Amino acid sequence: MADAKEAARLVAVLGYSRRRGRGLHPVCEARLRAGERAAEGAAAVLLSGWARRPSHPSEAALMRAAWRGPTLPLLDDGDASTTAGNARSIAAAARRVGATEVTLVTSSWHRLRAGVLVRAALDPRVRLTVVSAPRTRPLHLLARELACIAALPLQVRASRGRSSVERGDP
């Protein structure tokens, strides 16, 4: 835990995968590399993302195995299957490490919605910065994001719930 005088920063890297494939998706790898660059001086890094299939490793586990950033505590959240779930886990991890600042790492096309959800889940005293991996704008993902933004009020409510990290789930 950081003491009251010392600022602690948590870097949170959001995973990404498709239904097929066992390895690190290029979108997820770009986010991870951006997270490595952002992690200098951080108190900890949260790698957040689930396994789309029970027989596959989680996005969080794949990112941990591929991590080449600074040596610091790496926290895994392999349960978050939605951006609202990511937001809940980020807020719980921020409380756990005593973070006064969170750096959220995602893709340019995802940063608006992810930022709104994480901001809603965090303590209002915690500063939030959103960092994007190098710009990619796949048309199908942009269309999906637009549809998800329409449901943002419901997602904000969901992001304020309890995460598996808070409940103490393994």
C-alpha positions, -999 to +999 in steps of 0.1 A: +000+000+000+011+035-007+012+059+022-009+090+021+020+112+010+032+090-018+013+087-051+009+052-064+000+045-100-017+014-113-014+006-150-043-015-163-040-033-197-072-045-212-070-078-231-085-086-265-091-119-283-113-135-309-132-167-305-105-187-323-069-190-315-049-197-284-022-171-287-019-134-281-040-115-306-022-087-324-046-061-309-039-074-274-001-075-281-002-038-292-020-029-260+005-049-239+035-031-255+018+002-248+013-009-213+050-018-209+059+017-220+034+032-196+045+010-166+078+028-159+074+041-123+041+024-116+033+005-084+017-024-102+002-035-135-032-052-138-035-075-169-073-080-175-090-104-198-107-137-198-104-170-218-131-173-244-130-210-242-123-231-210-095-250-227-077-218-237-055-196-215-069-163-204-059-130-222-044-120-188-023-152-186-011-147-222-001-111-215+017-121-183+037-147-203+046-121-230+054-092-206+087-075-213+082-044-193+097-032-160+100-057-131+071-048-109+040-066-095+018-081-122-018-086-111-040-109-132-077-107-137-086-137-159-123-134-152-134-101-168-153-109-199-167-074-206-154-039-204-177-033-174-160-063-157-126-049-166-137-016-149-148-033-117-115-052-115-094-021-122-112-003-094-107-032-070-070-034-079-066+003-075-080+001-039-058-029-032-025-012-042-036+022-028-035+038-062-040+076-065-037+073-103-047+047-129-033+046-164-058+026-186-043+010-217-066+000-246-071+006-283-080+040-299-114+027-310-122+014-274-109+043-253-141+064-250-163+036-237-135+020-216-126+054-201-162+062-191-167+028-175-134+028-156-141+064-144-175+053-131-160+024-112-131+043-096-131+063-065-136+099-077-103+109-060-083+086-082-069+103-113-075+084-146-054+087-177-062+067-209-034+056-232-040+040-266-020+014-284-009+025-319-040+035-339-060+008-356-096+013-367-110-020-380-144-013-394-162-042-377-148-032-343-158+005-348-193-006-356-194-028-325-182+000-303-209+023-317-235-003-308-220-007-273-220+031-267-258+030-271-259+008-241-234+028-221-258+039-193-265+002-185-228-006-187-219+022-163-243+007-137-227-027-142-192-013-138-201-001-103-207-036-090-183-059-072-155-077-091-142-112-086-110-095-072-131-078-045-151-109-036-119-128-031-126-153-059-095-172-070 
